[in-house]
Amino acid sequence: MDTKIWEIETGQLDTVETSEKMEEIKTAFEYGEVIGIPTETVYGLAGDARNHEAIQKIFAAKNRPGDNPLIVHIYDVAQLSEFTEPLDVKVETLMEHFWPGPISFILPLKGNMLASNAVAELDSVAVRMPSHPVGRALLREVGFPLAAPSANLSGKPSPTDYSHVIDDLNGKVYGVVASEPATYGLESTVLDCTRFPYRIARPGSITQDDLEGVLEEVVGRHESAGNQPIAPGMKYKHYAPHQPLVVIEGGLRNNTHLQIEEGQKMGVIAPETTREYVPEGAEFISLCSTEQAYREAARNLYAALRKMDKSDVDIIYIQGFPKNAETEALMNRIYKATGNEIIKGESS
């Protein structure tokens, strides 16, 4: 059976028709169904975070490893008291500054309200409060926490539009909310607050500088996931098309290493201003307008990877960006898509 689609735009939230759709969606969640929902980062595949069977449906639909914990989404900070230990004042300060928004906090878990498989049997839980208006309205209507990883097949590029969810999961999940695309395009920053100093477990649009500017204290970072990741995106290869993906470090200008075997077709993902350096006959996808348009590149990355994934190219080259605070999350996702194995480095 095809996945059900509810069309809900931000400008329609106050209508009777939307109210009826919201009630239907809430009922579906209460019955343990899983539904694709919009957030400002990527589309999430949501289910009742308290319901073990609903969480199993999420893992099954995505073919997601069971040791990869999910992020729990809430509408109001008051909900945290039901399943996390009391908040440190520093965490409260960060939440007041950045929520609703693209950051998740790993907090000490309390009690057994949440399904154990939602947190991968850990004694901590990653929580966030999304800012997408429709996503927030859904969380308010539902009234209980929703666990929601990205709404894609595990390992594939994350979905930034509801159509991407349908591409990957049609017939595998109960429904999807068709709303405005994600505005950030990369998953949330994940900050481990279970010990101090706090550490970034996954980079996102809220940077280390942003966090330290609020805390006025040093924020560290996790170096590796180990055997048991404490947050999504730490352990496994992610965001990848089926073709080999090669990062071009140093840019396309004057590079001679764009090579393919005879009879093969090349794809190139790079800023529009580098189009003239792409070999004739290659399929080109413009990632952003200029080589400094980092936010635009982040917003478009997964859609570009998905488009190439559907193409007939045999190998994909993607231009890397200078490593700095603005590009850390973008380059993290690009390197993850290569599995940190296929990286060409040549300066221009």
ROVEX-82456 format. One line per field, with one value per residue: x, y, z of N, C-alpha, C in turn; residue in one letter; residue number from 0. Coordinates in steps of 0.02 Angstrom, whole numbers, plus 50000, padded with zeros to 5 digits. Atoms other than C-alpha are relative to their C-alpha. Layout:
BEGIN
n.c1: X/...
n.c2: Y/...
n.c3: Z/...
ca.c1: X/...
ca.c2: Y/...
ca.c3: Z/...
c.c1: X/...
c.c2: Y/...
c.c3: Z/...
residu: A/...
num: NUM/...
This chain:
BEGIN
n.c1: 50042/49962/49997/50049/49970/50040/49970/50009/49953/49999/50055/50065/50003/50059/50062/50036/49974/49937/50016/50023/49941/49958/50033/49989/49930/49992/50029/49954/49944/50023/50007/49935/49977/49943/50019/49949/50021/49951/49964/49960/49937/50020/50062/49991/50047/50019/50044/50007/49938/50016/50030/49947/50018/49994/49929/49978/50021/49952/49938/50012/50012/49937/49946/49952/49969/50034/49959/49997/50056/50042/50009/50069/50023/50050/50028/49991/49947/50030/50006/49938/50002/50030/49954/49929/49981/50004/49953/49949/50016/49967/50043/50059/49980/49994/50067/50034/49970/50001/50063/50000/49947/49965/49951/50024/49961/49998/50013/50008/50068/50032/50059/50010/50055/49983/49985/49928/49969/49994/49935/49950/49982/49953/50027/50007/50046/49992/50065/50000/50063/49994/50031/50045/50066/50046/49974/50016/50072/50014/49977/50048/50062/49991/49997/49950/49938/49993/49933/50000/49939/50016/50050/49970/49968/49938/49941/50013/50006/50059/50052/50014/50066/50043/49994/49943/50026/50039/49952/49967/50039/50070/50023/49966/50021/50071/50016/49951/50029/49971/49996/49943/49936/49955/49963/49928/49976/49957/50026/49984/49942/50014/49954/50002/50001/49999/49940/49975/50033/50043/49964/50040/50000/50011/50003/50058/49999/49979/49930/49964/49994/50066/50012/49953/50020/50054/49977/49938/49957/49977/50039/49956/50033/49986/49954/50025/50060/49988/50045/50070/50009/50047/50041/50000/49950/49933/49965/50011/50000/50066/50012/49962/50031/49974/49938/49942/50000/49932/49995/49946/49973/49961/50041/49997/49956/49935/49992/49995/50012/50068/49987/50047/49981/50032/50069/50035/50024/49983/50043/49964/50040/49953/50030/50015/49944/49947/50027/49957/49944/50025/49986/50055/50034/50017/50063/49983/50053/49978/50013/50011/49984/49929/49961/50006/50071/49999/50068/50036/49974/50026/50072/50011/49957/50034/50039/49952/49979/50056/50008/49947/50014/50049/49973/49963/49927/49966/49961/50019/49952/50032/49950/49996/49998/49949/50022/50007/50060/50060/50005/49986/50055/50006/49946/50013/50048/49969/49953/50038/50028/49947/49977/49932/49955/49983/49990/49947/49978/49953/50014/50011
n.c2: 49940/49939/49957/49946/49934/49942/49937/49948/49944/49956/49953/50034/50031/49979/50019/50059/50058/50020/50027/50069/50040/50007/50049/50065/50017/50017/50066/50049/50008/50035/50070/50028/49990/49955/49949/49951/49933/49949/49959/49951/50030/50047/50035/50054/50055/49994/50047/49990/50019/50043/50061/50043/50025/49944/49990/50055/49985/49951/50035/50046/49962/49970/50050/49964/50042/49992/49965/49929/49971/49951/49936/49991/49932/49975/49933/49955/50021/50033/50072/50034/50024/50067/50054/49983/49973/49927/49967/49955/49931/49985/50029/49957/49939/50017/50013/49936/49962/50033/50036/50053/49992/50060/50030/50053/50007/50066/49989/50062/50028/50015/50042/50044/49975/50009/50068/50012/50002/49933/49973/50053/50029/49955/49965/49930/49990/49938/49967/49934/49965/49971/49934/49998/49985/50057/50050/49980/50007/50071/50021/49972/50037/50069/49995/50044/49996/50041/50017/49988/49993/49976/50044/50028/50065/49990/49994/49959/49928/49982/49966/49930/49986/50058/50045/50045/50052/50046/50037/50052/50038/50010/50067/50027/49963/49986/49937/49946/49933/49960/49930/49964/50036/49980/49939/50009/50051/50048/50021/49956/50007/50040/49982/50047/49963/50048/49986/49932/49954/50029/50018/50007/50069/49994/49929/49976/49928/49965/50019/49996/49929/49978/50027/49969/49931/49997/50028/49968/50054/50043/50058/50047/50040/50072/50018/50059/50029/50062/50054/49980/49928/49969/49954/50017/49969/50006/50063/50033/49962/49970/49948/50018/50030/50068/49997/49975/49927/49976/49930/49962/49950/49950/49971/50027/49961/50027/50069/50048/50067/50023/50053/50056/50052/49993/50023/49978/49931/49965/49947/49950/49956/49946/49934/49978/49962/50045/50041/49998/50045/50068/50031/50007/50064/50017/49972/49951/49974/49941/50007/49934/49948/49984/50044/49977/50005/50062/50018/50024/50066/50046/50010/50036/50058/50065/50002/50012/50070/50042/49994/50039/50070/50024/49990/50057/49990/50056/49973/49931/49957/49944/49953/49986/49929/49986/50024/49948/50010/49997/50058/50063/50048/50017/50046/50062/50040/50021/50054/50059/50030/50038/50051/49981/50047/49980/49928/49975/49934/49965/49927/49969
n.c3: 50000/50003/49941/49999/50001/49976/50020/49949/50006/49942/50003/49992/49934/49961/50034/49975/50036/49969/49934/50010/50019/49940/49957/50031/49990/49929/49990/50031/49954/49941/50019/50014/50069/50009/50050/50018/49980/50019/49951/50034/50020/50053/49982/49952/49999/49930/49967/49928/49967/49943/50027/50026/50066/50048/50012/50043/50068/50027/50017/50055/50062/50022/49997/49958/49948/49936/49950/50020/49963/50033/49966/49977/50015/49953/50014/49944/49955/49942/50013/49983/49931/49999/50019/49990/49934/49998/50045/49975/50018/50064/50053/50004/50035/50071/50027/50005/50055/50066/50014/50049/50049/50025/49954/49956/49939/49969/49930/49961/50003/49936/50003/50057/50042/50071/50022/49995/50066/50026/49976/50012/49935/49965/49942/50019/50056/50038/50004/50032/50009/50067/50010/50058/49973/50004/49955/49932/49991/49992/49933/49952/50006/49977/49928/49970/50040/50060/50022/50073/50040/50067/50033/50060/49990/49964/50041/50059/49985/49960/50038/49983/50027/49989/50057/49987/49955/50043/50042/49962/49952/50020/49986/49941/49940/50003/50032/50001/50002/50054/49978/50028/49993/49947/50015/49986/50046/49966/49935/49944/49956/49941/49946/49943/49937/49945/49961/50013/50047/50050/50061/50061/50026/50072/50017/50037/50017/49939/49998/49937/49982/49976/49934/49953/49992/49951/49937/49980/49978/50056/50020/50036/50052/50000/50054/50037/49971/49964/50020/49989/50009/49954/50040/50071/50043/49973/50012/50064/50062/50009/50049/50060/50060/50011/50037/49963/49992/49990/49982/50031/49953/50036/50052/50068/50044/50018/49980/50056/49974/50015/50047/50001/50048/50065/50002/49940/49999/49938/49973/49960/49958/49983/50007/50068/50027/50023/50055/50059/49991/50002/50065/50048/49997/49931/49974/49950/49957/49963/49928/49972/50049/49999/49958/49931/49980/49962/49977/50059/50015/49949/50012/50063/50006/50004/50062/50054/49996/50021/50073/50031/49984/50050/50068/50028/49994/49969/49944/49984/49966/49967/49977/49929/49981/49949/49935/49950/49959/50041/50045/49965/50007/50071/50018/49964/50038/50062/49986/49981/50061/50033/49954/49981/50033/50068/49998/50043/49978/50043/49997/50066
ca.c1: 50000/50065/50118/49983/50024/49955/49988/50013/50096/50145/50013/49876/49905/49752/49626/49493/49560/49734/49661/49576/49738/49834/49707/49724/49913/49907/49794/49914/50059/49955/49926/50113/50129/50282/50270/50390/50385/50469/50604/50719/50869/50807/50645/50628/50546/50448/50367/50309/50471/50383/50326/50450/50355/50346/50533/50560/50460/50578/50732/50653/50594/50766/50866/50957/51084/51008/51156/51129/51024/50881/50853/50697/50598/50496/50386/50419/50568/50450/50434/50616/50575/50482/50634/50797/50890/50876/50963/51127/51113/51237/51125/50975/51070/51111/50932/50865/50984/50972/50801/50695/50833/50958/51046/51022/51080/51136/51070/51072/50920/50797/50671/50597/50471/50564/50577/50748/50776/50750/50908/51001/51004/51111/51093/51081/50965/50987/50845/50802/50665/50645/50597/50504/50330/50236/50351/50325/50137/50137/50238/50118/49967/50038/50088/50217/50399/50434/50592/50646/50803/50816/50678/50788/50859/51007/51169/51086/51078/50960/50793/50768/50600/50450/50474/50641/50549/50429/50575/50654/50511/50349/50251/50369/50297/50120/50128/50225/50182/50212/50271/50406/50581/50715/50803/50970/50990/51110/51069/51077/51232/51239/51316/51358/51310/51332/51503/51597/51673/51534/51586/51521/51473/51415/51448/51304/51256/51278/51467/51593/51621/51433/51425/51580/51515/51363/51448/51607/51693/51785/51681/51775/51733/51722/51864/51778/51624/51707/51602/51443/51397/51312/51237/51184/51314/51464/51502/51432/51455/51312/51237/51309/51248/51277/51419/51598/51615/51780/51815/51916/52020/52089/51951/51925/52038/52190/52158/52203/52147/51966/51994/51878/51898/51853/51665/51624/51529/51580/51472/51533/51453/51531/51495/51422/51577/51683/51574/51700/51830/51719/51773/51664/51534/51525/51358/51369/51260/51279/51296/51296/51321/51501/51642/51607/51419/51439/51262/51189/51303/51247/51063/51084/51207/51087/50975/51128/51188/51014/51005/51173/51121/50978/51089/51187/51359/51487/51589/51553/51676/51624/51720/51779/51782/51913/51908/51842/51700/51575/51614/51647/51474/51467/51637/51593/51444/51544/51682/51554/51477/51645/51666/51828/51908/51906/51982/52084/52189/52272/52290/52238
ca.c2: 50000/50172/50291/50417/50601/50748/50917/51049/51216/51342/51464/51333/51293/51386/51305/51177/51060/51062/51033/50876/50817/50847/50745/50603/50608/50608/50456/50366/50400/50337/50175/50152/50209/50300/50458/50571/50746/50910/50993/51138/51020/50869/50769/50650/50479/50496/50374/50374/50375/50276/50135/49993/49926/50097/50117/49945/50002/50150/50039/49913/50044/50125/49963/50055/49970/49941/50018/50187/50289/50402/50586/50621/50775/50880/51035/51105/51100/51046/50876/50838/50814/50655/50562/50656/50700/50881/51001/51085/51275/51280/51165/51273/51426/51341/51283/51457/51527/51397/51313/51295/51262/51143/51074/50913/50890/50721/50713/50583/50470/50450/50311/50199/50311/50302/50140/50062/50034/50219/50257/50099/50035/50185/50280/50443/50518/50649/50776/50922/51050/51084/51256/51210/51285/51131/51013/51112/51116/50927/50903/51019/50926/50753/50800/50662/50646/50579/50486/50535/50495/50558/50487/50396/50223/50203/50260/50357/50547/50623/50695/50882/50875/50762/50692/50619/50524/50452/50403/50300/50241/50236/50085/50058/50189/50241/50422/50581/50764/50865/51037/51166/51094/51100/51268/51209/51048/50963/50868/50956/50988/50857/50912/50783/50861/50704/50763/50926/51005/50971/50892/50900/50725/50781/50950/51052/51230/51283/51284/51265/51453/51482/51370/51441/51616/51578/51471/51574/51407/51281/51152/50996/50865/50676/50603/50439/50336/50180/50022/50106/50275/50394/50498/50473/50504/50450/50272/50224/50280/50398/50510/50412/50384/50211/50267/50296/50474/50569/50732/50860/50952/51116/51148/51111/51246/51174/51000/50855/50710/50698/50530/50390/50226/50216/50201/50273/50434/50561/50668/50828/50921/51092/51279/51361/51471/51316/51247/51300/51182/51028/50907/50901/50763/50757/50781/50938/50985/51158/51145/51331/51498/51532/51443/51545/51508/51379/51387/51367/51218/51138/51165/51086/50946/50801/50848/50852/50683/50610/50678/50601/50438/50425/50469/50353/50417/50290/50400/50565/50702/50833/50990/51010/51175/51259/51188/51317/51339/51380/51225/51096/51015/51022/50938/50812/50754/50752/50647/50531/50505/50443/50330/50424/50306/50387/50560/50644/50789/50909/51095/51209
ca.c3: 50000/49955/50092/50140/50107/50207/50129/50264/50228/50361/50301/50324/50508/50571/50453/50500/50366/50443/50616/50551/50470/50632/50730/50605/50617/50807/50805/50688/50807/50954/50859/50834/50654/50587/50482/50389/50463/50413/50517/50477/50458/50360/50352/50499/50511/50672/50791/50973/51073/51211/51097/51068/50917/50834/50855/50778/50627/50606/50611/50492/50365/50360/50376/50515/50631/50802/50895/50811/50934/50881/50923/51024/50970/51091/51085/51259/51378/51518/51434/51477/51662/51615/51549/51586/51745/51804/51686/51726/51722/51577/51474/51516/51454/51289/51265/51299/51168/51029/51046/50945/50819/50740/50895/50994/51173/51241/51418/51559/51544/51687/51714/51581/51494/51328/51231/51262/51076/51042/51142/51086/51267/51321/51484/51389/51259/51122/51122/51011/50982/50795/50729/50569/50598/50538/50631/50791/50767/50749/50909/51002/50936/50975/51152/51179/51121/50948/50903/50728/50629/50450/50339/50214/50186/50303/50224/50083/50066/50193/50132/50127/50038/50063/49887/49943/50081/49953/49841/49980/50089/49989/50048/50195/50312/50354/50297/50262/50291/50132/50186/50150/50120/50253/50264/50336/50238/50360/50519/50687/50789/50928/51093/51228/51394/51499/51558/51567/51468/51344/51180/51002/50946/50773/50692/50622/50580/50762/50778/50918/50912/50931/51083/51165/51135/51242/51375/51381/51412/51303/51210/51153/51023/51014/50913/50867/50900/50969/50967/51029/50954/51076/50934/50753/50620/50724/50670/50500/50321/50280/50148/50001/49823/49752/49640/49702/49767/49762/49852/49756/49885/49820/49694/49510/49438/49350/49416/49303/49412/49349/49268/49216/49125/48942/48916/49086/49123/49253/49366/49448/49594/49619/49631/49476/49457/49424/49283/49150/49224/49210/49071/48916/48923/49113/49201/49306/49455/49528/49717/49751/49663/49717/49806/49962/49969/50107/50177/50004/49974/50138/50095/49922/49961/49989/49842/49729/49791/49765/49588/49545/49629/49502/49353/49239/49291/49347/49465/49552/49594/49721/49760/49938/50031/50142/50318/50440/50566/50429/50326/50462/50455/50265/50246/50382/50278/50117/50193/50273/50101/50038/50189/50223/50098/49926/49940/49804/49863/49744/49765/49625
c.c1: 50044/49997/49950/50037/49950/50036/49983/50054/49995/49940/49931/49989/49936/49934/49968/50027/50066/49989/49978/50058/50045/49971/50010/50071/50014/49974/50046/50060/49979/49991/50066/50024/50060/49987/50058/49976/50054/50035/50043/50067/49990/49932/50016/49948/49980/49954/49999/50062/49990/49982/50054/49985/50005/50073/50028/49980/50047/50064/49991/49991/50065/50055/50059/50030/49970/50041/50007/49941/49962/49998/49926/49981/49943/49974/50019/50054/49972/49993/50063/49998/49972/50050/50074/50012/49995/50056/50051/49983/50033/49959/49938/50016/50005/49932/49961/50025/49987/49936/49942/50054/50040/50056/49965/50048/49996/49998/49995/49927/49974/49940/49996/49942/50014/50014/50076/50033/50006/50067/50055/50029/50051/49967/49996/49953/50015/49930/50007/49929/50003/49962/49955/49928/49951/50023/49983/49925/49980/50019/49953/49935/50005/50005/50048/50062/50000/50074/50002/50071/49981/49958/50025/50022/50068/50060/49992/49996/49935/49950/49990/49933/49957/50004/50057/49978/49960/50046/50028/49952/49927/49980/50032/49980/49927/49985/50058/49962/50036/49997/50060/50065/50040/50040/50075/50031/50049/49972/50026/50069/49978/50053/49990/50007/49999/50063/50026/50077/49957/50039/49952/50008/49988/49996/49937/50006/50015/50070/50029/50007/49934/49988/50045/49984/49945/50024/50058/50047/50016/49951/50046/49962/50021/50045/49975/49940/50014/49952/49927/49993/49949/49954/50000/50057/50072/50038/49997/50009/49929/49998/50025/49955/50030/50065/50059/50000/50070/49998/50059/50022/50043/49962/50013/50052/50068/50012/49999/49981/49928/50004/49948/50025/49961/49929/49961/49978/50012/49946/50041/49950/50046/49964/49992/50060/50057/49977/50048/50059/49979/50013/49938/49971/49981/49932/50017/49938/50029/49980/49982/50024/50074/50036/50000/49928/49990/49930/49957/50022/49973/49926/49988/50037/49961/49958/50045/50024/49944/49990/50053/49989/49953/50027/50037/50075/50030/50043/49982/50058/49961/50054/49997/50005/50054/49974/50001/49935/49937/49990/50008/49945/49993/50053/49994/49953/50030/50049/49965/49971/50051/50022/50070/50052/50024/50007/50059/50020/50052/49985/49995/50060
c.c2: 50062/50039/50058/50067/50052/50063/50054/50053/50044/50048/49970/49973/50015/49979/49938/49937/49975/49970/49928/49954/49987/49947/49930/49976/49980/49930/49945/49988/49960/49926/49968/50005/50047/50044/50047/50070/50051/50029/50049/49972/49952/49971/49943/49946/49989/49944/50015/49974/49953/49929/49957/49976/50055/50012/49945/50012/50051/49965/49955/50038/50028/49949/50028/49953/50015/50035/50074/50036/50053/50065/50008/50074/50020/50068/50049/49972/49962/49925/49962/49970/49930/49945/50018/50024/50076/50033/50042/50071/50019/49973/50043/50064/49988/49989/50066/50040/49969/49963/50049/50012/49937/49975/49949/49995/49928/50009/49933/49978/49985/49955/49958/50022/49987/49927/49990/49998/50069/50031/49948/49973/50043/50029/50075/50004/50067/50030/50065/50027/50035/50066/50004/50010/49941/49944/50016/49993/49927/49976/50027/49961/49930/49998/49952/50000/49951/49987/50004/50007/50029/49948/49975/49928/50011/50000/50044/50073/50015/50040/50072/50023/49937/49950/49951/49943/49949/49958/49939/49952/49989/49927/49968/50035/50022/50064/50048/50066/50040/50073/50033/49960/50026/50062/49994/49947/49951/49985/50046/49988/49956/50014/49952/50040/49953/50007/50069/49998/49962/49989/49993/49929/49999/50074/50016/50075/50043/49975/50002/50072/50027/49978/50033/50073/50009/49977/50040/49949/49956/49942/49955/49963/49927/49985/49941/49972/49940/49946/50018/50075/50027/50048/49976/50033/49991/49940/49977/50048/50025/50041/49984/49979/49931/49999/50020/50076/50022/50074/50032/50053/50049/50030/49971/50035/49965/49929/49953/49929/49976/49946/49945/49949/50010/49970/50021/50073/50029/50048/50046/50043/50055/50067/50020/50035/49955/49958/49997/49952/49926/49970/49994/49930/49978/50029/50045/50019/50058/49994/50066/50052/50015/49953/50021/49994/49935/49979/49973/49930/49948/49985/49956/49933/49935/49994/49986/49927/49953/50002/49959/49925/49970/50003/49937/50009/49941/50020/50073/50035/50058/50046/50009/50075/50009/49980/50058/49988/49999/49937/49933/49948/49977/49949/49934/49954/49976/49943/49936/49965/49960/49941/50014/49955/50025/50076/50018/50069/50029/50073/50028/50041
c.c3: 50000/50065/49993/50002/50026/49979/50052/49992/50062/50001/50009/50070/50038/49968/50032/49967/50030/50069/49995/49980/50060/50046/49972/50010/50072/50015/49972/50045/50061/49987/49980/49929/49998/49939/49987/50016/49982/50062/49959/49976/49942/50020/50048/49992/50073/50023/50075/50035/50059/49978/49965/49929/49947/49983/49955/49928/49967/49978/49939/49934/49972/49989/50040/50052/50068/50054/49985/50032/49960/50041/50016/49992/50048/49978/50055/50047/50061/49991/50022/50070/50005/49986/50003/50071/49999/49960/50038/49976/49933/49941/49991/49961/49925/49968/49991/49940/49932/49983/49993/49947/49989/50046/50045/50059/50025/50075/50037/50002/50070/49988/49937/49956/49926/49985/49999/49932/49968/50018/49994/50065/50038/50062/49988/49940/49967/49988/49962/49992/49932/49993/49939/50026/49998/50046/50072/50015/50010/50070/50054/50000/50030/50077/50034/49955/49942/49986/49924/49972/49932/49963/49933/50014/50032/49953/49939/50018/50038/49959/50024/49974/50008/49942/50008/50046/49960/49957/50038/50036/49981/50009/50060/50064/49990/49962/50000/49995/49946/50019/49968/50010/50059/49979/50012/49956/50028/50069/50056/50029/50059/50053/50059/50064/50060/50043/49981/49996/49950/49936/49941/49974/49924/49983/49960/49990/50061/50017/50071/50023/50026/50072/50052/50012/50051/50069/50030/50033/49940/49990/49959/49946/50008/49940/49959/50037/50045/49976/50005/49990/50050/49964/49929/49964/50022/49973/49927/49941/49988/49935/49930/49942/49988/49961/50045/50000/50020/50017/49965/50049/49960/49942/49931/49957/49992/50024/49940/50022/49992/49946/50006/49950/49936/50002/50061/49993/50069/50020/50043/50038/50026/49994/49927/49969/49977/49939/49941/50005/49998/49930/49957/50005/50070/50018/50059/50040/50040/50073/50031/49949/49996/50048/50073/50027/50040/50024/49943/49982/50049/49986/49939/49996/49988/49937/49941/50000/49977/49924/49964/50010/49948/49929/49976/50003/50038/50060/50009/50034/50031/50027/50075/50011/50053/50069/50050/50038/49957/49958/50035/49990/49928/49980/50038/49961/49934/50011/50022/49939/49961/50043/50024/49967/49932/49997/49957/50025/49954/50003/49931/49981
residu: M/D/T/K/I/W/E/I/E/T/G/Q/L/D/T/V/E/T/S/E/K/M/E/E/I/K/T/A/F/E/Y/G/E/V/I/G/I/P/T/E/T/V/Y/G/L/A/G/D/A/R/N/H/E/A/I/Q/K/I/F/A/A/K/N/R/P/G/D/N/P/L/I/V/H/I/Y/D/V/A/Q/L/S/E/F/T/E/P/L/D/V/K/V/E/T/L/M/E/H/F/W/P/G/P/I/S/F/I/L/P/L/K/G/N/M/L/A/S/N/A/V/A/E/L/D/S/V/A/V/R/M/P/S/H/P/V/G/R/A/L/L/R/E/V/G/F/P/L/A/A/P/S/A/N/L/S/G/K/P/S/P/T/D/Y/S/H/V/I/D/D/L/N/G/K/V/Y/G/V/V/A/S/E/P/A/T/Y/G/L/E/S/T/V/L/D/C/T/R/F/P/Y/R/I/A/R/P/G/S/I/T/Q/D/D/L/E/G/V/L/E/E/V/V/G/R/H/E/S/A/G/N/Q/P/I/A/P/G/M/K/Y/K/H/Y/A/P/H/Q/P/L/V/V/I/E/G/G/L/R/N/N/T/H/L/Q/I/E/E/G/Q/K/M/G/V/I/A/P/E/T/T/R/E/Y/V/P/E/G/A/E/F/I/S/L/C/S/T/E/Q/A/Y/R/E/A/A/R/N/L/Y/A/A/L/R/K/M/D/K/S/D/V/D/I/I/Y/I/Q/G/F/P/K/N/A/E/T/E/A/L/M/N/R/I/Y/K/A/T/G/N/E/I/I/K/G/E/S/S
num: 0/1/2/3/4/5/6/7/8/9/10/11/12/13/14/15/16/17/18/19/20/21/22/23/24/25/26/27/28/29/30/31/32/33/34/35/36/37/38/39/40/41/42/43/44/45/46/47/48/49/50/51/52/53/54/55/56/57/58/59/60/61/62/63/64/65/66/67/68/69/70/71/72/73/74/75/76/77/78/79/80/81/82/83/84/85/86/87/88/89/90/91/92/93/94/95/96/97/98/99/100/101/102/103/104/105/106/107/108/109/110/111/112/113/114/115/116/117/118/119/120/121/122/123/124/125/126/127/128/129/130/131/132/133/134/135/136/137/138/139/140/141/142/143/144/145/146/147/148/149/150/151/152/153/154/155/156/157/158/159/160/161/162/163/164/165/166/167/168/169/170/171/172/173/174/175/176/177/178/179/180/181/182/183/184/185/186/187/188/189/190/191/192/193/194/195/196/197/198/199/200/201/202/203/204/205/206/207/208/209/210/211/212/213/214/215/216/217/218/219/220/221/222/223/224/225/226/227/228/229/230/231/232/233/234/235/236/237/238/239/240/241/242/243/244/245/246/247/248/249/250/251/252/253/254/255/256/257/258/259/260/261/262/263/264/265/266/267/268/269/270/271/272/273/274/275/276/277/278/279/280/281/282/283/284/285/286/287/288/289/290/291/292/293/294/295/296/297/298/299/300/301/302/303/304/305/306/307/308/309/310/311/312/313/314/315/316/317/318/319/320/321/322/323/324/325/326/327/328/329/330/331/332/333/334/335/336/337/338/339/340/341/342/343/344/345/346/347
